[in-house]
């Protein structure tokens, strides 16, 4: 799927946003100055229905928030941010980044997953193992942090049309990987 096209005004807002990761307190002013441009960008994307359905569903569907009983949106609401206030919340930045760019994975990983989907078409429930193996191989090859990579692989699997159970199997395969760190003693 890849990045979505931004209008000139959206691009101007995007260029003013300081996205995570932030180090505590070091970018406090940058984050604060990002709140209004982030709100303006999010509002524009929502108004023109530019956010891909699968990316929006990741934010609003409780079934896609593994280990929780609430959607990501509902968690904002539980914490007191409702409606437009969610779009102005600094923790919303990471979802806005995902809405625009898609899964945060190397292009080669995205290409490999796309190829695996093509090779398995039509993808059935019995095809989960090639995707799990591919995810683990890509995480190792690129030295990705397991927890973050697991969630990004989950997003990618959803974006490529895999059902939520298969996407979860891919995520879980990465989450359960053992660290390749070896003792120096």
N, C-alpha and C positions, 0 to 999 in steps of 0.2 A: 504494500500500500504506500509506504513512504510518507514523506512530509506533505502537508497540505499546502495549497497555494494561498498566500496571504495577499490581501489588497495592499495598496501603498500605505494607507492609514494604519492597517494592522502591522505592516512591516515596521513602521515608525514606532509603534508601541512596543513591538517585540524587541527592537534594538535598545529600548530603555529599561528592560527587565533584567535584574540580577537573579539568575537561576541557581538552584542548589547544585552542588553542595556548598554550604557556607560553613565557615569555621565559627564557632560561637563568638559572638560579640565583634568579630573582626569586620564583618560586612553589614552590621546593623543599619547604618545609614543607607547603604546600597539597597538593602531589602526594603527599608521603609520608602525609599524613593521609587521602588518598583511597584508598589501596591496599586497606585492609580493606573499606570500603563497596563499592568496585568489585568486589572478590572476592565479597562476599555477594550483590550484585545479579547478577553473571554466573552464580554457582552456582544461584541461584533461577531465573533465566531458562532455564538449561540443564535443571534438574531438572523444570520444568513444561513443557518443550518449547515455550517461548513465542517463540523466535527464529525468524523466518520462514526457511524452507528456503533460499531464494535468498541471504539474508544470511549464513547459516552456510556455504553452499557457497563464497561469496566468500572466506571465511577459510580453508577447508580444501582447496579444489580448486586444484592447481597450474596447471591450464589457465586459471584466472581471475586469475592473477598474471602479467600480461604482462611479458615481459622477464626472467622468472625461470624456473628449472626446479623450483622448490619452491613449495609453498603458503605463505601467510603463517604458518600454524601451524607448518609445517616449518622456517621461518626462525627462529622462537622456539626450537624444539627444537635446531637447529644451534647457536644461540647459548647453549645450556645451560639454557633454561627448558623444563621438561617438565610435563605434566599440570596439576595445580592451580597450579603456579608461574607458568604462562602467565597465568592469571586474576589473579594478584597483581602482574604486571609493569606498570610505569607506561606502557610503550608499547602495552599492551593497551587502554588507555582509549579510544583513537580507534576501535577495533573495537567496543567496548562501546557507544559513542555511536552508531555506525552500526547496530548490532543494534537499538537502541531507537528511534532517530529515522528511520532510512533515509537516503537520499542527501541530502547537504547542499547543496541547491539552492533557489533561490527558488520559492515556491508557484506562481507564474505559469509558471515553466519546467516544473515537474512537470505542470501542467494542460495546457500546450501539447504536451508529449510524449504525454500520455494521449490528447489529441484526435487527434494524428497517428496513433497506433496505431489508434484507432477508424476514422479516415478510410481507412487502408490495409488494414483487415481483409478477408480474411486476409492477414497480413504475409508476404511472400515475400522471397527473397534479392535480388530486383530492386528492392526498395523502400528500399534503404539510403540513397539520395541525399537523399530528403526529410528523413530523420532527421539526416543529417550537416549539411545546410543549416540545419535548425532549431537544432541544437546550436551551430553557429558564430554564428548570429544571436542566440541567447540569451546566449552568453558576451559578445558585444560589447555587447548592450543593457544587461546588468547589470554590465559592467566586471569580470568575474570573471577571476581569475588562471588562465591556460591549463592549467598542469599539474594543479592541484587540480581545476579544473572538468572536465577530460578524464576523470579517474577517477570523479568524481561522476556525470557523464553515462553512463559505462560502467555504473556500479551501477544507475542509473535505467533504462537500456535493459534490463538483465537483469531488474529488478523488473517491468517492463511486459511481460515475456514474449518479448522479442527473443532470438534465439539468440546464443551467444557470439561468433560471427563478425560478426554485424551490430552487436552491442554494441561489439566491438573497432573496427569501421569508424567508428562514432560517436566513440569515444575518439580514434582516430587523426586524425580530421578536426579535432578541437579541438587536439590536440597539435601539429599542423602549421600552425596559424594563425600568421600573421605578426603581430607586435605593431603596434598602431595608434599607437605613440608616434612623434611627428614631431620632427625636429630643430628646435631653436630658433635655429639659426644661419642 
